[in-house]
Amino acid sequence: MVSNGGIRRHSLRRHRAVTGYTLLAPSLFGVACFLLLPVLVVVWLSFQSWDLIGPISFAGLDNYRSVLADGVFGNSLLVTLVFVLLVVPIQTVLGLAAATFLTRGLPGSAWFRTIYVLPWICAPLALGVVWKWILAPTDGALNTLLGVRIEWLSDPGLALPSVAAVVIWTNVGYVTLFFLAGLLNIPEHILEAARIDGAGPVALFWQIKLPLLRPTMFFVLVTTVVSAFQTFDQVYALTQGGPARTTDVVAARIYYEAFEAFDLGRASVMAVILLLILVTITLAQQLYFRRRVTYEMD
């Protein structure tokens, strides 16, 4: 027999659950409509043949066979991997260094915080257009400053590093912002105890601050890796995949396949493969950081 108190507690829990799901409903609706539904549509399209104009026909696994045997898509995967390996480590190190500098409270730190974030909040395509002018071979600002003619965007050996440099410059403020929040969140008494025990600035950073930044590092790496794999705006504005497909990243290849070759089936297959790669990398990062040991904060 259930007591009146038990009935009231059960009713209260049910009321709180209903209230919680009611408050979450707008967000859940947005996630379902703008995240889950597009993913399902792309997966469905990957089994279809469609040129955006004619009727849709079922293609089965033909699109997957075609893409997996396509050397152009294989090149795009390789270019994207190199691009990610260029962008993520450098912007992470620069962001961490800038955040460490800003925590010292030197004069002008507040001004620098604003300056670092400005490129990240600007439109990537607009920034790409500006940087294309800066890196132009004849009348570009950079070559004019250096006094030499360098084909930053048309040299196959320089195009990808140049695009990577622009992306790093754009995103380093984002990385700095989160590392700064993580550093400021470290309890001062832990740092003070380490100083009393004789820890110098180097030991304090490597043995205290960096281990306590692991949750922030996990978030930064996950978001920046996903962002780097999906880079399109800067590539399109600066090089449009050239020269000789040296900047033909996967996101750009998906765009060209869908809206220039008009093959939505193959483009959807590429998008599905990119999704699987990102999910795998994210899970691997989660497993790695889950094993890490942090200091007891209590």
N, C-alpha and C positions, 0 to 999 in steps of 0.2 A: 504494500500500500504506500503510495507516494504522499508525503506530507505537503501541507500548504506552502511551507517554505521552499521545498524542492520544486513545486510547480511554479512559484514566483521566480525562482532563480532560472529555471528553464525558459520561462516566458521572457525574462530580461535578456538572457543570452540570445534568444531568437530575435528579439526586438533590436538588439545591437547589431546582429548580423545583417538584418534587413536594412537597417540604417546605413551600415557600412557599404553594402553592395549598391544601395541607392546612390550614395555619394560617389562611388566608383563608376557608376553606369556611364556618365559622359566620357570618361577616359577610356573605359573598356570599349565603348562604341567607336571611339576614334582609332584605337588600336586595331579593332576588327576590320574597320572600313579602309584604313589607310596603311595597314601593315600586313595583316593576315590575308585579307582578300586579294590584294595585289600579288602576294607570293603565290597563292593558289592559282590565280589567273596565269601567271608566268609559267608555272609548272604545267598547267593545262596546255598553254600555247606551245610548249616545247615538244609536244606530241602532234602538233598540227602543222600544216603547210598553209601560209597566208602571206600575201604580198601587200596588205593594207587596202587593196582595191577589190580584188576578186573574192569569190566565196572561200570559206575555210574548209580544208579537207584534211582528213586524218592521215598522218604520216607515220605513226608508230614510232619505232626506234630509228628511223632513217636519219632524222636530224642529229641524234646523238652520234651515230656512226660517222656522219659527215663531219661534224665538228671535231670529234676525237681523232679523226684521220687528217685533219686540216693543219698543215704546217704553219699557216699564217696565225691561227689561234694559238698554237704551241709557242710561236715567237712572242705573241702578246703576253702569254703567261710568264715567259722568261723575262721579258722587259719589265713587267709589273713587279716581279720578285726582286729584280735588281733595283728598281725604283724604290720599293719599300725598304730594302736594306740600306739604301742611301739616305732616305728621308727620316725614318723613325729613330735610329740611334743618334743621329746628329741633332735633331730637334729636341730629343729627350735630354741629351747632355747640355745643350745650350739653355733649355728651359730650366733645368735644375740649377745650373750655374747662375743664371739671371735671378732665380728665386732666392738662392742663397745670398746673393749680393743685396737684394732688396730687403731682406730680413735684418740687415745691419742698421737700418734706420738712418742712413747717410742723407745729407741734404739733397733734395731733389728726387728722393725715392718715390714720392707720390706722383710726381710728374712722369717719371719713367714708367710707372705702372700703367698709366693711361697710354703712353706712346707704344708700349709693347702690345697692347690689346687692339689698337686701332686697325692694323692690317687684317686681323682675324674677323672683325665685325664688318669689314667691307666686302662687296660683292666679288667673288673670285674671278669671274669673267672680266669685270672691269679692271681688276688688278693685273690680269693677264695681258690685257690690251696695253696698259701703261708699261709693263715690263717688256713687252714686245718692242715698244719704242725705245726703251732704255738700252736693250740689247741689239738694236738694229745695227747692221755692219757698217753702214756709211755715215749716217747722221745720228747714230745712237749716242745717248748721254755717256754710257760707260766707255765706249771706244774713244769718244772725244776726250774724256778725262784721261784715259790711258795713253792717248796719242798713237795708237796702233789700230789696225783693222783686224778684228777677230770675228769669225763667223760663229757666234755663240749658238745660234739656233739652226744653222744649215750644215754645220760640220757634224758628221755622224758620231764623232768621238766626244763632242761637247754638248750636243742637244739634250740628251737625257740628264747629265749633271746640271745643266743650266735650268731646266724645268724643275728638277729636284731642289735647287737652290731657291727658286721662287716660292715653291711650296713650303720649304722650311722657314723662309722669311715670313710667310703668311701665318703659319701655325705656331711659331715659337711663343707668341704671346699667350695663346690658349694653354700651352703646356706650362708656361711660367705661372699663370694664374692658379692652376691647381696645385703645383708644387709649393707655391707661396702659401696657399691655404693649409696644406699639410704641414709645412714647417712651423707656421704660426700656431698650429694646433698641438704641437708637442709640449707637454707640461714642463714648465720652467724648472721645477724642482728636480726633475730627472737630469736635466742638463747641468744644474748647479751641483748635484751630487757627483756627476762625472768629473766636473772641474775640480772639486775638492779632492777626488781620488787621483788627481794628477793628469787627467786627459787633456791633451792639447787640442788645437783647432782641427788638425787632421784626424786624430783618433776620435774626437767628438763627432765629426761628420760621418766617418766610415763605420764606427762601432755603435753609435747611438742614433743619430739622425736618419741615416739611410735605412737601417732596419725598421725604424718606426714609420718610414715613408712607404713601406711595402704595399699597404692598401691603396695609397695614392698612386704608386707606381703601376699597380695592376690596372687601375682605372685608366690612367694615361696611356699605357701601352695598348690596351684593348681598343680604346677609342681612336688612337692615332693610327694603329695598324688597319682598322676598318676604313678610316678616312683615306689612308694612302692607297689602299687597294681600289677604292672607288673614285680616285682622282680623275676628273674629266675636264672641268672648266679651264684650268690653266693649260693643260695639254692642247685642248682645242684652240684656245686663243693664241698660244705661242707657236705651235708647230703643226697642229692638225695631224699628228701621228708620224710626221717625217722628221728628218730625211731618211729614206730607205727603211721606213718602219722602225726606226730606232727609238721612237717615243710612242709606239703604238700599244698603249696600255690596254688592259682588258675592258675597262669602262668605255674607252674610245672605240674599241673594236665592236662592242655591243651596239653603240650608237651608229657606227658606219654600216653594220650588218642590217640593222633595223630600218634606218631612214635614208640610206644611200643604195644599198643592195636590195632593199624592200623584202627581206626574208625574216619575218617575225619568228618563225620556228627556230632557225639557227640562232638568232639573237637571244631567244628565251633559253635555249640550251646553255649558251655561254653565261647567262645570268644565273641559272641554276648551279652551274659548276662554280662560279664565283661565290655564291651563297654557301655551298658546301665547304669550300676552302676556308671562308671566314669563320664558319661555325667550328670547323676542326681546329683552327688556330686559336680561337677564343677558348674552347674547352681545354686545349693544351696549356694555355696560359693560366687558366683557373686551377688546373691540377698542380701546376708548378708553384704558384703562389700560395695554394692551400697548405702545402707542406712546409712553408717557411715559418720560422719561429720569431715571434715578436716579444718585446718586454712586457711584463705584467704591469698594467697601468694603475692598479688599485694600490 
